[in-house]
Amino acid sequence: MKRKIDPDFLAYLQLVRTIMRKRSVSRDGRMLYMYLTTFENLKTNQAKPGQRLICQDLQMSRTTLQKVLDELHDKKLIALHQEQRKNGKLNVYTLIAPQPDTQNNSPENLVPFPSQTSTNSTRSTTQSDGNSASI
């Protein structure tokens, strides 16, 4: 029986692969970007978590958060604007799809998608001693 995989899930998986392999973005930048996707409205590509919540969940200071937001903005991975609300301002983060780093496109850096027809897939890796192992 052929399994159907939701195209939205495949698109999200590709996003995860691209951002997590983007060496030009710091570890905190990749973590924050993926965190923001958990709040993302898929129709508008916008996320609206408060900075206090982000800092608590990611265990980072406001200073670090601001530096990481600046990095993501400079690398054109997010756009930021504020909406006025009754009880103050709300930060709105618009997520921009990352482009793969060119140095990460070599075959050894890419992990293929699991087969859409396979129900249990294994992945072969080469260990440091040159032997292969299935995981």
N, C-alpha and C positions, 0 to 999 in steps of 0.2 A: 504494500500500500504506500503510495506516495504522500509524503507529508508536505503540506503547504506552509510556507513561512511568510508571515505578514511582511509586506514590503516596507512598512514603517519601521518594523523591528530591524530589518536589514539596513535601512538607512541610518538608524541610530547606532547600530553596531559599527558601521563604516565611520561614523562620526567619532565614536570612542576610539577606534583604531587610529584614526588620523591624529586626533589631539594627543593621545597618549604617546605617540611616536614622534611628536613634534619637538625635537631637541632644542629648537630655537626658543622654546617657551620653558620657563622655570618649572620645577616640580610643583610649587605652590600655584603657579599660573594654570597648569593643567588640572590640578585638583579643584581650583575654584571654578574653572570653566565647566568641568563635569558636574560639579555641585549645582551650578546655575541651571544646567539642563534639567535637573530634577524639579525645578519650578517653572520650566518653560511652557508657555502657551504655544502649541505647535502651529496655530494659525497666524500668530503675530511674531513668533520667535522672541517674545519678551518674557522676562522673569522679573519678579518684584519682591524678592525676600529683603527683609530689613537688615541693615548692617550689624545690628546687635545679634540677630539670629545667626548670620553667617559666621561672625566671630566666635560665637558659642559652639556652633556645630563643627567648625573647622579648627577650633582651638588656636586662633590667631588673634593678635592684637589689632586694634583699629589702624595703627600705623602700618603694620604689615599688610593688612587688607587694602589700604589705600595704595601702597606700592604695587601690589599685585594687580589691582584694578587699573592702575596707570599702565602697567606692562601690557595687559590684555588690550587696552585701548590703543596704545602705541603700535601694537602688532596687528591692529584692525581685526580683532576677534570679538570685541564687544563695542557697542555704542552706548553711552549713558546719557540719560536726561532725567529731569525731575518733574513730577506732577505735583501740583498744589492740592492738598487735601485739607479737610476741616481742621484736623489736629496736627498739621505740619506738612512737610514735604515727603514724597515717596520717591525713592530711587527706582528707575526703570532701566533694566539692562536688556539691550537688544543683542542677541547672540548672532554672530556672523560665522558662517560655516568655514572651518579652517581648510587651508590648502596644504597638501602634504609637503614636507620639506624634501627638496630634491635629493639630498644625500640619503634619505630613508627609502628611496624607491628601488634599491637594488633587491634582487630576489631573496637574498638571505635575510633581509629585514622585514619581509612581508610574510604573514601567516595566512594561508588560504582559508576561505570560508569553509565550514564543514559542508559536506555534500548535502544537498537538499533532499536527496532520495534515501540517504542513509539514516537508520534509526539509532545506531550507536557507532560513532566515529572515533577513531583514535588518531592521534597526531604523532608523527615520528620526529624525533629531535636528535641532533648529533651531540653526544656528550664530549667533554673535554678530552677524553682518551681516544676519540675518533669513532667509537662505537655508536650505533643507533639504539634508541630506546623509544618504546611507545608509551604515550601518556594519555 
